[in-house]
Amino acid sequence: MLTAGLSILVVTGPQPRGWVGSPVLLRQWQHSLIGADAKCFSERQFHGVDLKPINRRDCLEAAKKIVRGGKTRAPMHFSRDPGVGMHLPATWASGSCAIRIDAKQPQDEDTFPIFVVSNAAFHIAQQCTKPDTLGLGGIGYIGPQKVIMIFVYGQQPQSPVPPGTDTA
């Protein structure tokens, strides 16, 4: 099962169109765009899959991969439809940590900057590796419509390929 909800709020981001300088309106817009409610895994299995512990540093490296290159603050469309912005599902990994996003339902889609995914993933990793958790990661919803799921979970770290090894 999952533990009680954790509220994640990132307070940076582009200003919305038509924003006229009101700090209250800006905060409301940022929360609706970037806020994520996350729950840490509280059992060692999730839908029949054995969960592995995550390492916060590995999750930071995986989160950095999400925002490498490109326009991280430009709105991006997230959908399962091919050829439209970010095709879902999408996964980034580093060491013991994997980050996956997917639509809640096949028809669900949303638009927000890619840095939202990176920030939410790292915040979930921070919250779900605290001593009072099992350190197995967690799940949350991101974006204004809260229909894009984000999973932060442990994976078996990949062994480096020794130099001179034929991988073909």
C-alpha positions as CSV (number, residue, x, y, z in Angstrom):
1,M,0.0,0.0,0.0
2,L,0.9,3.6,0.1
3,T,1.6,6.0,3.0
4,A,-0.1,9.3,3.6
5,G,0.1,11.9,0.8
6,L,3.1,14.2,0.6
7,S,2.5,17.6,-1.0
8,I,5.2,18.6,-3.5
9,L,5.3,22.2,-4.7
10,V,8.0,23.7,-6.8
11,V,7.9,27.5,-6.8
12,T,9.8,28.3,-10.0
13,G,8.5,28.3,-13.6
14,P,7.5,30.5,-16.5
15,Q,4.9,33.2,-15.9
16,P,1.5,32.4,-17.4
17,R,0.1,34.3,-20.3
18,G,-1.8,37.3,-19.1
19,W,-0.2,37.3,-15.7
20,V,-0.3,40.9,-14.5
21,G,2.0,40.7,-11.5
22,S,-0.2,39.3,-8.8
23,P,1.8,37.1,-6.5
24,V,-1.4,35.2,-5.4
25,L,-2.4,34.5,-9.0
26,L,1.2,33.4,-9.8
27,R,1.3,31.0,-6.8
28,Q,-2.1,29.5,-7.8
29,W,-1.0,29.0,-11.4
30,Q,2.3,27.4,-10.3
31,H,0.6,25.1,-7.8
32,S,-2.0,23.9,-10.4
33,L,0.8,23.4,-12.9
34,I,3.5,21.9,-10.8
35,G,2.0,20.6,-7.6
36,A,2.1,16.9,-7.2
37,D,0.5,14.7,-4.6
38,A,2.9,11.8,-4.0
39,K,2.6,8.6,-1.9
40,C,5.5,6.5,-0.8
41,F,5.4,2.8,-1.3
42,S,4.7,1.3,2.1
43,E,4.8,-2.4,1.1
44,R,7.6,-4.3,-0.7
45,Q,5.3,-5.2,-3.6
46,F,3.2,-3.0,-5.9
47,H,0.7,-4.7,-8.1
48,G,2.5,-8.0,-7.7
49,V,6.0,-6.5,-8.6
50,D,8.8,-6.8,-6.0
51,L,10.1,-3.3,-5.2
52,K,13.8,-2.6,-4.8
53,P,15.3,0.2,-2.6
54,I,16.2,3.5,-4.3
55,N,19.3,5.6,-3.8
56,R,18.6,9.4,-3.6
57,R,21.8,10.2,-5.6
58,D,20.8,7.8,-8.4
59,C,17.4,9.5,-8.5
60,L,19.0,12.9,-8.8
61,E,21.1,11.6,-11.8
62,A,18.0,10.1,-13.4
63,A,16.1,13.4,-12.9
64,K,18.9,15.4,-14.5
65,K,18.6,13.2,-17.6
66,I,15.0,14.3,-18.0
67,V,16.0,18.0,-18.5
68,R,19.3,17.5,-20.5
69,G,19.1,19.6,-23.7
70,G,16.0,21.2,-25.1
71,K,13.7,23.8,-23.7
72,T,13.0,22.7,-20.1
73,R,10.5,25.5,-19.3
74,A,8.6,25.5,-22.6
75,P,5.1,23.9,-22.4
76,M,5.2,20.3,-23.7
77,H,2.3,18.1,-24.5
78,F,2.2,14.7,-22.8
79,S,0.2,12.0,-24.5
80,R,0.1,8.3,-25.6
81,D,-0.5,9.6,-29.1
82,P,2.7,9.1,-31.2
83,G,4.3,12.2,-32.7
84,V,2.7,14.6,-30.2
85,G,5.2,16.2,-27.8
86,M,6.3,13.6,-25.2
87,H,5.1,10.2,-26.1
88,L,4.1,8.2,-23.1
89,P,5.1,6.0,-21.3
90,A,8.6,7.4,-20.9
91,T,11.3,6.2,-18.5
92,W,14.7,7.6,-17.3
93,A,17.1,5.6,-15.1
94,S,20.4,5.9,-13.4
95,G,22.0,3.3,-11.1
96,S,19.3,1.9,-8.7
97,C,16.6,4.5,-9.6
98,A,14.1,4.6,-12.4
99,I,11.6,7.4,-13.1
100,R,8.6,6.6,-15.3
101,I,5.7,8.7,-16.4
102,D,2.5,7.6,-18.1
103,A,-1.1,8.7,-18.6
104,K,-3.6,7.5,-16.1
105,Q,-6.0,6.4,-18.9
106,P,-5.0,5.9,-22.5
107,Q,-6.9,9.0,-23.7
108,D,-5.5,11.3,-21.0
109,E,-3.1,14.1,-22.0
110,D,-1.8,17.3,-20.4
111,T,0.6,20.2,-21.2
112,F,3.3,21.5,-18.9
113,P,7.1,22.1,-18.9
114,I,9.4,19.0,-18.8
115,F,11.2,20.4,-15.7
116,V,8.0,19.6,-13.7
117,V,8.7,15.9,-14.2
118,S,12.3,16.2,-13.1
119,N,11.5,18.3,-10.0
120,A,8.6,16.1,-9.0
121,A,10.7,12.9,-9.4
122,F,13.5,14.3,-7.2
123,H,11.1,15.5,-4.5
124,I,9.4,12.1,-4.4
125,A,12.8,10.5,-4.1
126,Q,13.7,12.8,-1.2
127,Q,10.5,12.2,0.6
128,C,10.4,8.5,0.0
129,T,14.0,7.8,1.2
130,K,13.5,9.3,4.7
131,P,14.2,7.1,7.7
132,D,10.4,6.6,8.4
133,T,9.8,5.1,4.9
134,L,10.9,1.8,3.3
135,G,13.0,3.7,0.8
136,L,11.3,2.1,-2.1
137,G,10.1,5.2,-4.0
138,G,6.6,6.4,-4.6
139,I,3.9,7.5,-7.1
140,G,2.2,10.8,-7.8
141,Y,0.2,12.8,-10.3
142,I,1.7,15.9,-12.0
143,G,0.5,18.6,-14.3
144,P,-2.6,20.9,-14.2
145,Q,-5.1,18.1,-14.9
146,K,-3.4,15.5,-12.6
147,V,-3.8,12.8,-15.2
148,I,0.0,12.1,-15.7
149,M,1.3,9.6,-13.3
150,I,4.9,9.6,-12.1
151,F,6.6,6.6,-10.6
152,V,10.0,6.7,-8.8
153,Y,11.1,3.2,-8.1
154,G,14.2,1.0,-7.5
155,Q,15.7,-1.2,-10.2
156,Q,18.6,-3.6,-10.4
157,P,21.7,-1.4,-11.1
158,Q,23.1,-2.1,-14.6
159,S,26.6,-3.6,-14.5
160,P,29.1,-1.7,-16.6
161,V,30.3,-3.5,-19.7
162,P,34.0,-4.3,-19.3
163,P,36.2,-2.6,-22.0
164,G,36.7,-4.7,-25.1
165,T,33.5,-6.8,-24.5
166,D,31.5,-7.5,-27.6
167,T,27.9,-6.6,-26.9
168,A,26.5,-7.5,-30.4
